């Protein structure tokens, strides 16, 4: 239910407050006898199977696989074990994706982790999840990936010299602005651009895989001899390698953030998830095999951009195209992230956990405009002034904590609500294994880096007093409620947004 205005003299603006535009044909008219669903101000179901696949693949395949896949090799100590971990991480990520396929088909809300934790464990942990995503995790991740976009887009123009930091930041800011405008203007255009960017990612992967296969055909297999012999990294190395692998595959959950906009979600969510994970897992393993046909393990550990090093050795002048494709890959990840996470904020606002303005939709574009642009100021601040890397170190554990909690919620709901309709159901061993893996990564973070993890834990816990002060406490002073309503009304007028109507499609 949407919250109503707290004061009678400051009413919320509804669609009916735009009669002039409706009479001019700018808003579809309604018929008293036959409701015109096309005129509904709702988020439309425009995410097809192909678009869903592109959202997931586009979110997963970012800069990491092209720039620095050495984390797994560093913690496994050998080429053979690193390829094994890449494969196993893909399978474990598929387990998590299958858990979310069940959750997405039985809890038909957008919002991903937030919606599932809310359904299983109540409002407090759900609010803490969306709080830490809003104030820190999402702005930091977006800023970091966007800065990588800016650097690699400019690299072909600064071959002989260092790229100025200010130039990177301005190009990054421009890229973020374009993505924000695109997501604000049209769901269909955003999805089409994401399809294009996803195909650019796949082309970039093929640019590395195909020469790698040709190398194997020529017999360049010397780096695979004694593949499981290497540096002894100790018993703690393998869990840390899985941590790096799971991070590389993260993004498989983004389609669940937009469940309410997916065509035939019962069919398309599980299908899109399975197809995407197969594509990404095969691509990741093959691209790592390709690297080792031209680069030794020692050289890979020393390289700051493995794909560029590989391209310089095998592609000649065509290697200049690789940084451009890496940049497009980064902006595709940013586009997927903003499209998906804005829906989490939209749903959280709809549940009363974020300011009401974030649950409103543009009267013409039918996009959650306020939820899309909510992150823009924080991202810009982090791009120009923030220490993004430190913030991500502080909060990297929080993502897996809440994802694991959502998987535990699936198990809990099986026993708490056995009558719930589950069109798609996974064997209970899958959420059990996946939630254990997530909680193991959280535990290892506490063990290996207690200071940064402790700081991140403290940042996360700030959501608890915020929840009780601003959400749970319903006896706020009248002046506060009046001020809040006036600000909301002003923003409605400026942004041309209204509360969404009931979506009965």
ZICOR-V791677 format. One line per field, one symbol per residue. ss: DSSP state (@ for helix, = for strand, . for the rest). A space follows every 50 residues. Layout:
ss = ???
This chain:
ss = ..............@@@.@@@@@.............@@@.......=.@@ @@@@@@@@@@...@@@@..@@@@@@@..@@@@@@@@@@@@@@@@@@@@@@ @@@@@@......@@@@@@@@@.@@@@@@@@@@@@@@@@@@@@@@@@@@@@ @@@@@.........@@@@@@@@@@@@@@@@@@@@@.@@@@@@@@@@@@@@ @@@@@@@@@@@@@@@@@....@@@..........@@@@@@@@@@@@@@@. ...@@@@@@@@=..@@@@@@@@@@@@@@@@@@@@@@@@@@@@@@..@@@@ @@...@@@@@@@@@.@@@@@@@@@@@@@@@@@@@@@@@@@@@@@@@@@@@ .....@@@@===......@@@@@..@@@@@@@@@...@@@@@@@@@@@@@ @@@@@@@@@@@@@@@@...........@@@@@@@@@@@@@@@@@@@@@.@ @@@@@@@@@@@@@@@@@@@@@@.....@@@@@@@@@@@@@@@@@@.===. .....
